[in-house]
Amino acid sequence: MKRLLSTLSVLVFSATTAFAATKAPLVEFEMMTWPEVKAALEAGKTTALVYTGGTEQRGPQNVNGGHTLMGREIAKAIALKLGNAIVLPVLPYTPNQASAQLPGTIGLTPELLGALLERITEQAMTTGFKNVVVMGDHGGGQPATYAEVAKKMDAKYAPEGKHVYFCDEVYAKAQGDFDKWLEDHGYPRSSHAGIPDTSTMLYLGGDKGWVRKELIATAEGDPVPPPGARGQGRGRGQADPTASPRKNNGITGDARRSTAALGKMQFDIKVDYAVKQIQGFLANRPKTTAQQ
C-alpha cells in the first residue's frame, strides 16, 4: 500500500509539473489580475493589442459572433508569438447595420468606433503600456477609422516616447493572399461567410458550436460581385430581367468546400503577417531624447 501511495504521489507530482511547464503565458488582459498585469509590464510586455471583432450575421452556418470569436484567438496567438504584448478585451461591436431580414448584426458608426479606440488607447497608456496596436477582423470602411485613430494618437503620445500603430496586414493582406491561393488551387470564389470565414471558424471552434456543420453542404449564397458592383441577381437594381433571384442568405459566394485544414492555413497567415508587421513597427520606432 505504501509503495502504491508513493507511486501515485510521484505520478501526480509529475503531471502537475508537466502541466506547469507547458502552461502558456498569460497574455489576455481580462483573464489577468492587476498584480499579474503589473508584473507583465515590468517584465517588458509593454505593447497592447487592441483588436476589434464584430457581431454580424455570417450565413446560416456560422454563429453571429464569429468575428469576435476568431479575433480573440488570433490576437492571443499574435501576443504569444510576439512575446512582449498583452491583448486587451476584443471589441464585439464595429461599424455595421442591423437588419430585420437577416437578424444577426448589431453595429456601431465609424465615428463611435473611432471614439472608443481613442479612449481605449488613452487608458492603455495610463495603465503603463508604451505601444498600442489597433487592428480588426473586418473590412467595411473600418481601415480608414483605424488609420485615423493611430495617426492622431501617435502624434499625441510620440513626444513621450510612446506610439500607436495600425496593423492592417492581419486582415486585408492576409485575406487577399489567401483568396488568391484558393483561386489558384481551384476553389470557388467567396467572401462574406465564405470559405475563409467558415474554415477558420471550423478550425478554431468546430467542436465548440461555432459552425453548424450539417449546413456546410448547402452553404452557397449569391455570387461574388465584380469589382465596383454591389451584387447580382434580381432585387438589387439589376437591369437584366433574366438574372437569377437572390438567395439573400448572408453568404457571398460558395462556402461548401470549407475545411478546418483551410482554416488553419488562414489563421497561420493572419498571425504570421501581423507579427512581422508589428515587429517592424517596434524595430523602426523613432526614439525620443529620453530613450536615447
C-alpha positions in Angstrom: 0.0 0.0 0.0 2.8 2.4 0.9 4.5 1.6 -2.4 1.2 2.3 -4.3 0.7 5.6 -2.5 4.3 6.6 -3.2 3.9 5.8 -6.9 0.6 7.8 -7.1 2.3 10.7 -5.4 5.1 10.7 -7.9 2.6 10.5 -10.8 0.5 13.3 -9.5 3.6 15.5 -8.9 5.0 14.7 -12.4 1.7 15.5 -14.1 1.4 18.8 -12.2 5.0 19.7 -13.0 4.5 18.9 -16.7 1.3 21.0 -16.8 3.0 23.9 -15.2 5.9 23.7 -17.6 3.7 23.6 -20.7 1.2 26.3 -19.5 1.1 29.2 -21.9 2.0 32.6 -20.5 -0.9 34.9 -19.6 -1.5 37.4 -22.4 -5.2 38.2 -22.1 -5.8 41.4 -20.0 -9.3 40.3 -19.0 -8.0 37.0 -17.7 -5.2 38.5 -15.6 -5.3 40.0 -12.1 -3.8 43.5 -11.6 -0.6 42.2 -9.9 -0.2 39.9 -13.0 -0.6 42.9 -15.3 1.8 45.0 -13.3 4.4 42.2 -13.3 4.0 41.7 -17.1 4.5 45.4 -17.7 7.6 45.4 -15.5 8.9 42.3 -17.4 8.7 44.2 -20.7 5.3 43.3 -22.0 4.5 46.9 -22.9 2.7 46.5 -26.2 -1.1 46.5 -26.0 -3.1 44.8 -28.8 -6.5 46.4 -29.4 -8.4 44.0 -31.7 -12.0 44.6 -32.9 -14.3 41.7 -33.7 -17.9 42.3 -34.5 -21.4 41.0 -34.1 -22.7 40.2 -37.6 -24.8 37.6 -39.4 -22.5 35.1 -41.1 -24.8 33.0 -43.1 -27.0 30.1 -41.9 -23.9 28.0 -41.0 -21.9 30.4 -38.8 -22.7 32.0 -35.4 -23.1 35.8 -35.3 -20.2 36.4 -33.0 -17.7 34.9 -35.5 -15.5 38.0 -35.9 -15.1 38.3 -32.1 -14.5 34.6 -31.5 -11.9 34.4 -34.2 -10.4 37.8 -33.1 -9.8 36.5 -29.6 -7.8 33.5 -30.8 -5.9 35.4 -33.5 -4.9 38.2 -31.1 -3.9 35.8 -28.4 -1.7 33.9 -30.8 -0.1 37.1 -32.0 0.7 38.2 -28.5 2.2 34.8 -27.6 4.3 34.9 -30.7 5.5 38.4 -30.1 6.4 37.7 -26.5 6.1 41.3 -25.4 2.4 42.0 -25.8 -0.9 41.8 -24.0 -4.3 41.6 -25.6 -6.9 44.0 -24.4 -10.5 42.7 -24.5 -11.7 42.3 -28.1 -14.4 44.7 -29.0 -17.6 42.8 -30.0 -19.2 45.7 -32.0 -17.9 47.5 -35.1 -19.4 49.6 -37.9 -22.3 47.8 -39.5 -26.0 48.0 -40.0 -28.7 45.8 -38.3 -31.3 44.1 -40.5 -34.6 42.6 -39.7 -34.3 40.4 -42.8 -31.1 38.8 -41.6 -31.3 39.4 -37.9 -27.7 38.8 -36.7 -26.0 42.2 -36.8 -25.5 44.9 -34.2 -23.3 47.7 -35.4 -21.7 51.0 -34.5 -21.0 54.0 -36.5 -17.4 54.7 -37.7 -17.4 57.8 -35.5 -18.3 55.8 -32.4 -15.7 53.2 -33.1 -13.1 55.9 -33.5 -14.0 57.5 -30.2 -13.9 54.0 -28.5 -10.4 53.3 -29.9 -9.1 56.7 -28.8 -10.4 56.2 -25.3 -9.0 52.6 -25.1 -5.7 53.9 -26.3 -5.6 56.6 -23.7 -6.5 54.1 -20.9 -3.8 51.7 -22.1 -1.2 54.4 -22.0 -2.3 55.4 -18.5 -2.1 51.7 -17.4 1.6 51.6 -18.4 1.8 50.4 -22.0 4.3 52.1 -24.3 2.9 50.9 -27.6 -0.7 50.3 -28.7 -1.5 48.4 -31.9 -5.0 48.7 -33.3 -6.3 46.1 -35.8 -9.5 44.3 -36.7 -11.2 41.3 -38.2 -13.4 43.2 -40.5 -13.4 45.5 -43.5 -16.4 47.6 -44.4 -14.8 51.1 -44.1 -13.1 50.3 -40.8 -9.5 50.6 -42.0 -9.8 54.3 -42.5 -11.0 54.7 -38.9 -8.1 52.7 -37.5 -5.6 54.6 -39.6 -7.0 58.0 -38.5 -7.0 57.0 -34.8 -3.5 55.6 -35.0 -2.2 58.8 -36.7 -3.9 61.1 -34.2 -3.0 59.2 -31.1 0.6 58.6 -32.2 1.1 62.3 -32.6 -0.3 62.8 -29.1 2.0 60.3 -27.4 5.1 60.3 -29.5 6.7 63.2 -27.5 6.6 60.8 -24.5 8.3 58.0 -26.4 5.0 56.1 -26.8 3.5 55.1 -30.1 0.3 53.9 -31.7 0.2 51.8 -34.8 -2.4 50.4 -37.2 -1.7 46.8 -38.2 -3.6 46.4 -41.5 -1.9 43.2 -42.8 -3.7 40.9 -40.3 -6.9 41.3 -42.3 -6.6 43.0 -45.8 -3.3 41.5 -46.9 -3.8 38.1 -45.2 -7.3 37.8 -46.6 -6.2 38.9 -50.1 -3.3 36.5 -50.3 -5.4 33.6 -49.0 -8.2 34.3 -51.5 -5.5 34.3 -54.3 -4.2 30.9 -53.1 -7.8 29.5 -53.1 -8.4 30.7 -56.6 -5.1 29.3 -57.8 -6.0 25.9 -56.4 -9.4 25.7 -57.9 -11.6 26.7 -55.1 -14.8 28.6 -55.8 -14.9 32.3 -55.1 -16.4 33.6 -51.9 -16.1 36.5 -49.5 -18.6 37.1 -46.6 -19.4 33.9 -44.7 -17.5 32.1 -47.4 -14.6 29.6 -47.4 -12.1 31.7 -45.4 -14.5 32.6 -42.6 -16.2 29.3 -42.4 -13.0 27.3 -42.5 -11.3 29.5 -39.8 -14.3 29.0 -37.5 -14.2 25.3 -38.2 -10.5 25.2 -37.2 -10.9 27.3 -34.1 -14.3 26.3 -32.9 -15.6 23.4 -34.9 -16.0 21.4 -31.7 -17.4 24.4 -29.8 -20.6 25.0 -31.7 -19.3 27.9 -33.8 -20.4 26.3 -37.1 -23.5 24.3 -37.9 -21.6 21.6 -39.6 -24.7 20.0 -41.1 -25.4 23.1 -43.1 -22.0 23.4 -44.8 -23.1 21.1 -47.6 -25.7 23.7 -48.7 -23.7 26.8 -47.7 -23.9 28.6 -51.1 -25.0 32.2 -51.4 -25.2 34.9 -54.0 -22.3 35.2 -56.5 -19.3 37.3 -55.6 -19.9 40.7 -57.3 -17.3 42.0 -59.7 -15.1 44.9 -58.6 -17.2 48.0 -58.1 -20.5 46.2 -58.2 -22.7 45.6 -55.1 -24.4 42.4 -56.0 -26.0 40.2 -58.6 -29.5 38.9 -59.2 -33.0 40.4 -59.1 -33.8 42.7 -56.2 -30.5 44.7 -56.3 -31.3 47.1 -59.2 -30.0 44.8 -61.9 -31.2 45.7 -65.4 -31.1 42.1 -66.6 -34.6 40.6 -66.1 -33.2 37.1 -66.6 -30.8 37.4 -63.7 -31.2 34.7 -61.1 -33.2 35.6 -58.0 -31.1 36.4 -55.0 -30.7 33.8 -52.3 -30.0 36.5 -49.7 -28.9 34.0 -47.1 -26.0 36.0 -45.8 -23.3 34.2 -47.8 -21.4 35.7 -50.7 -20.1 33.0 -52.9 -19.7 29.3 -52.2 -18.6 28.0 -48.8 -19.3 24.3 -49.4 -15.7 23.3 -49.6 -14.8 24.8 -46.2 -12.5 22.7 -44.0 -10.6 23.0 -40.7 -7.3 22.5 -42.6 -8.0 25.5 -44.8 -8.9 27.4 -41.6 -5.6 26.6 -40.0 -3.9 27.9 -43.1 -5.8 31.2 -43.0 -5.2 31.5 -39.2 -1.5 31.0 -39.5 -1.2 33.5 -42.3 -3.0 36.2 -40.3 -0.9 35.6 -37.2 2.4 35.5 -39.2 1.6 38.7 -41.2 0.6 40.6 -38.0 3.6 39.5 -36.0 6.0 40.5 -38.8 4.3 43.9 -39.3 4.2 44.7 -35.6 7.9 43.6 -35.1 8.7 46.0 -38.0 6.8 48.8 -36.3 8.6 48.3 -33.0 12.1 47.9 -34.6 11.7 51.2 -36.5 10.0 53.4 -34.0 11.7 56.7 -33.5 13.5 57.4 -30.2 12.9 60.4 -28.1 15.7 62.2 -26.2 14.6 60.4 -23.0 15.1 57.0 -24.7 18.5 57.7 -26.2 
